[in-house]
Amino acid sequence: MDEDGRELAPLGFFNNDDYKKIQPKDAAQILYSLKANGPLNSKIHGNAYSRINGGMVRFLISEQDARAALLATKVGQKMTTEERIKRLMPHEMTTKLFEEMSNLRLRKNGLDIVLE
């Protein structure tokens, strides 16, 4: 179901027999299942870490900065509480992402990189 309550067509996997057993028979098989192992996880973690620390990924401003900027405008001051929450939600999620990322630690496990 989408946000407006419309029922969406089912989608299925074409390369995973386990999912083929449980997905609807009429599902369009367009999804590709990827299961990461230790070395692949290591490459993914290393790539993400180096790109984020290298400044190659841009994030939204923090929730506090966005709230201050929004309330500094007449449009923002006139918004209802619900409108402000909806407008600031992406910034709140970015702030929560940073909080979670600050808890991650890199650990070398043999040749692999592991995020704790």
C-alpha positions, 0 to 999 in steps of 0.5 A: 500500500502506498501513502494514499492507500492504493494497493501496489503490485507485488515485486519478487526476486528472480535469483533467490529460490527461498524467496520464490517459495514465499513471494506471490506467484503473480509478482513481477520478478525484477528484484535481485537478492544480494547476500554479503559475506565477510569480505564483501562486508569489509569492502562495503564498510571500507568504501563507506568509511573512506567516502564519508571521512573523505568528504565525498558525501554531503548530508543535510544540516542538523535538526537544530540548524534547520529549525532555527533557519525555518523559524527565522522566516515568516513562512516557518513561523506561520506553519502549524506544528504538524507542518513543521514536523513534516518539514523538519523530519529529514533533518531529524533523521540526519541527526539520528544517523549522525548519533548512530554513526558516532557509536560505530568503531572500525576494527581490523579482523585479519584482512577484513574491516568490521564495523562494531 
